[in-house]
Amino acid sequence: MKYLITESQLDKAVFIYLNNQDFIQIEKNDKIYFVNSEDDEYGQIRYDKDDGWCYIYYELIDEISSFFSLGESDSKEVIGRWVENTHQMKVTYTVEMRIFNPLTLRIPTK
């Protein structure tokens, strides 16, 4: 059986899923890092307040893609909308971060 759902209904479901992840938000140098615990060295998501770019760790994108049967591009976009909704700030671009460039998601120590 197939169901048709609207984009807003899908957003609601993914937003609930992401809200239940209980991300801790750490703000450093005009950036917001979404981490699983305060001891994490890397964030799952980084939002840059100055340019609105949203960097997302690929495993989170894969998790959303798999759980909600979405393509990677759609998963990136809905995560970006969740960040917008969470902070009431505009996401101008979403970037998938693969393992070869983890420094972008590294949380500064100072």
Secondary structure, 3 states (H helix, E strand, C coil): CCCCCCHHHHHHHHHHHHHCCCCEEEEECCEEEEECCCCCCECCEEEECCCCEEEEEHHHHHHHHHHHCCCHHHHHHHHHHHHHHHHCCCCCEEEEECCCCHHHHECCCC
